[in-house]
Amino acid sequence: MTMNRSEFVDRQKQQLMNEGAIADALQYVRYKIAILSGKGGVGKTAATVNLAAALQKAGNRVGIFDADLHGPSIPKMLGIKKEQARLNGAFWLDPVVTATGIKALSVALFWPGEMTPVMWRGQTKSRTIRQLLSAAKWGGLDYLLVDLPPGTGDEPIAILKSIPDLDGVIIVTTPQEVSTMVCSKAINASVTLGAKVLGLIENMSHYTCSCGDTVYLFGRDKGKQLARMMEIPFLGSVPIDPQFSEAADTGVPVVDLHPQSLTATSFTRIADTLSSQLPPKAVKEAPPEEHKPCPGASHHHGHGEGSHCSHGHIHARPKEEDGCGCGHGHEHHRH
């Protein structure tokens, strides 16, 4: 029997929902949204962090999954350290909770060092993303934002094909013509993979000086024009603001660090617009969260770097004060 595109997408979603591990991990998450850009340098990660902060300030439970394996910036912008990541039992991972209550998980939290490059081929990257998605113990969330790397390569495809019941994609662009041109490809890629485009955010839209004058450095209303041309919602624009980069370097979202700034106000409006256009959606209530240490955390294994314990973990080199290193934020691989 030949299926049309709509039937194929519905069948694909149904198969993903029935697959098990990832669906189980995300079963208590109400809205699952991927953040994508056609090119790098448009402020996609900063937009993800501040959109999450704005949604959280509105009273929502929010999580961020950092799927940008080659340039993971979420931990830096949220001020979290890799030592804060913990195994919960033998196979679950507890996302790190920030001071404001946002939950976050990133491959950077398990990587040996900040200057160590990720040099993996496509299949390895896709498997890692799916493994982290299935292992994260998110609990109950209203929103899970997935920060994707720029472009339309392995990681975005893995996310868009692996998350069951994905609610849609948000595209981030800047006003330059080269950015809007490439972002149109990201929009088309999302549609091709069956993901609904929830809207477009234009970052670096304009600059307002202290005298009150507004300057459009890269062109005016290019984001609105792209949204109109591609027939997708325009969620809003974000100005150029020195406080934006200051907040990113500090490790606190500008929405929290400078709540009265033009940038914070913009993200608050974008969060309100996004929330208002999403249909009501009910999910199962999450059970009380249980935090269990790795079974090997209570005694010393004496494992060396790269060795296996009876629990099936691969242990990184333990710190002297940590004993076996199991349960203290070192890298483990699920088997």
N, C-alpha and C positions, 0 to 999 in steps of 0.2 A: 504494500500500500504506500502510495506517495503522500508525504506530509507537506503541508505548506509551512512557511517560516514560523508563523505563530504556534502551530501545533508542535513543531520541532523544539522551539524554545520552552514551551510548557512541559514537554516530555523530558527535556534536559534538566529543568528545575526540579521536576518530580523525582528523577533519578538521584540528583544531588541530595535532596531532602531525605531520601531513603538510605543514603550511603552509610550513615552511622557516625563516625568519629567527629567530623567537623560539625555536622548537624547537632550532635549531642552537646558539643562545647558551646554552641551559639544558640541553644534552644531557649534561653531566657533573655535574649537580646531582642528588643522591640524593632529598632530600625538599624539596618546595616548599610552603610554608605561608603563608597570608595571615592577618594579625591585624586583626580588625575590632571595632568597637563601634557600638552604636546611636546614641550621643550623644557629644558632646565633653566634655572635662573629667574623664574616668574614668582617665586615666593610661595610655592605650593605647600611646603611643610609648615611655614609660618602661618599660612591661612588655615591649615588643618588644626594646629595648636590653638589658635585664637577662636576659631569657630567652636571647637570643643569647650574652651573656657566660657564662651558666651552662652552656649547651651547649658553648661553646668551651673552658671550663675542664675539661669532662668528656672532652676530647680530640677534639672534632669540628672540622671545618673549616666555618666559618659565614660567611654573607653577609647583609646587610640591604639591601633595596631600598625606598627611601622614596618611596611613591606619593602622599603627602599634598602635593599641589601648592600648596595655599593656606596651609598652615601647616607647612612642612617643619622638623622639630625634630631629626631624626636627627643631622645634622652637629654641632649644638650639644651634644647629649648624649654624643657620642662624641669631642668635642674635635678635629674635623677642619675644615680650611679649604678654601675653594673653589680656592685656588691649587694644592692638591694633586691635583686632578683632571686627567687627561691623556688626550689622544687617543692611540690606539695604532694607527698606520697612518692611512689616510684615513678610515675609518668606525668603527673600534672604540673603545670607551671603557674605560680601566682603572679599576675601582673603587678608591677610596682604602683603604689598609690601615692599621688603627689600630695602636697600640703593642702591643696584645695579640693581633693577628693577624686581627681581624674585618674583612671586606671590606664596604665601604659605598658606595652610590651614591644621590644625591639631586639633584633638580632645583635645589635651593638652591646646589649647587656650581657652577652655570652661570648663576645669576641675577646681574644687575648689582650689587645691593646688598641688605643685610638688610632695609631698609625699603621696598623696591620691591614693590608688590603684584602678584600674579598675577591678571590680569583677563581670563580666557579663557572662551570658551563651551565647551559640552560636547564637541563634536567635536574641538576643538583639544586639550583635555585628554586625551582618549582617544588621539589620535594621538601625543601627546608620551609618554605612558606606554608605548605599544607600541614607539615608536622607541627609548626608553631600554632597554626590555627586550631588544630585538633587537640593540642596539649594545654592551651591557655584556659585557666579556670576563671572566666569572667564573672560568673554569678549573674545577678540581675542587672541589666543595663537598659536604659531608654535609647541610647545611641552608641553605636560602635563605628568610629570613623577609621577608615583604612587609608593610610598615606602611601600612595603608589609612587614608584620612580617615574621620571619623565619618559615620554615616548609610549610606544605600543608594542613592547617586546615581551619577553618571557614572563616577568613578574606580573605586569598588568593582566596578561592573558590568564595566568595561573589563578589570580585572585577572582577575576570576573567569571571564570569557569568553575571555581571551587566553592565559593560561598553560596550555600543554598538560600533561596528566598532573598537575594540581594535586592534592596529597595531602589538602588540606583547609583548614579555617578554624578559628582560635581566636578566641573571643569574650571581650572584656574588659568587665566591668561593675563597678559599685560597689553597696553594699547598699541604697541608696535605692530606694524603690518606683518612682520615675519612671525611674530608670536601668534597672532590671530589666525594666520594661514596654517601654521602647524597644528594649532589647537583644533582647527576644523577636522583634521585627520583623526585626532583623539576622539572627537565627537562621533565621527563615522565608525571608528573602530568599536566604540562602546555599543552603538546601535547594531553593528554586525554581530557582536557577541551576545546580543539579546538583553543588554543592560539599559534600563531607562535613564535618560539624561535628566537629572532633577533641576539643573540650571547651571549658569555660568557666573563666576566671580571675576571682576576685573581688578587686579592688583596694580599698584603704582599708577593709579588713575590720574592724579593731579597733585599739585603742591600748593598749599596755602601758607603764605609768609605771614610774619607777625603783623604786617601792615594791613592784612586782610585781603590782599590781592590773591587770586587763584590763577595758577599757571598750569597749562596742560602740556607737559614736557614731551610726551610721546604721541600726541594726537588726542583728539576729543571723541568720546562716545564710540570708540572702536569696538569695545566689548558689547555694547548694546547693539551695534550694527551686526556683529557676528551672531549674537543670540537671535536677532530678528531673522537673519538670513537662514540660520540652521533650524529655525522654528523651535527654540528651546527657551525656557524661562530665564530672565536676567535677574540674578539674586541680589546684585548690588556691586558697588565699587568701593575700593579701599585706597585712601590717599597715600602719598609718600610722606613718611613721618620719621624723623630721627629717633623718636621714642620707640618706634617699632623695632629697629635693630638693637637699640639699647636693651630692651626687654629680652630679646632673643639671646643676647650675650649674657645677660644676668641669669637666665634660666627661669624666668617668670613670664607668662603670657602678658602682652601689653593690656589686654582686657582686665587683668587683675592688678598689674603694676601701675597703670595710668588709666583708671576707669573713666575719667572725664575727657580723655583725649579724643581727637577726631577719628583715629583708627579704632579705638574701643567702641565708639558710638556706631561706626560703620559695621563692625562685626556683630554688634547687638541687633542691629536692624536686619542683617543677613540671616542671623539665627532665627529671628522672629518670622521672617519671610519663609524660610525653609520649613519651620515647624507648622506654619499655617497651611502649607500646600500638601503636606503629607497626610494621607488618609488615616483615620483611626485604626489602630492595630492592637490586638490583644495577644499576649504571650503568657505561657505558664509562669506562675510565681516561682522564683528561685528558692530552693531550700536554704536554711541557714548555712553560711559558709563554714566549712571545716578546714583547718590548716594543719596538715600533717607533715612532719619532717620526713625527709628521705629515710628509708629503713636503716641505712648505713650510718646515719648521723649520730647515733647513740653510742657507737663504739669505734675503735680504731681498726682500720683495715690494713694499714701499712702499704697501701697501693702506691706505686710509682706513677709517673706521668704516662697516660695512654693505656694503663692496665685496666682489666675488667674485674669488677667485684661480683659476688654471687647474685646481685640484684640486676645485673645486666647493664650497668652504667659504664661509660668511659670517663675516667676521672682525669681532669687536668692536674697540673702540678699543684699540690696543696701548699697553702701557706703554713709556716711552722706552727703558728698559734691555732690553726684550724684542725689539726689532727689529720683526719682522712680527707678533709676538703669536701666531703659529701654533705649537701644541704647548706653550704655556705656561699652559694652564688657562683660556684665554678661551673664550667660547661659540662653538661651531660648530653648524651645522644640517646634518643629513644630507639629501641630495636623492635 
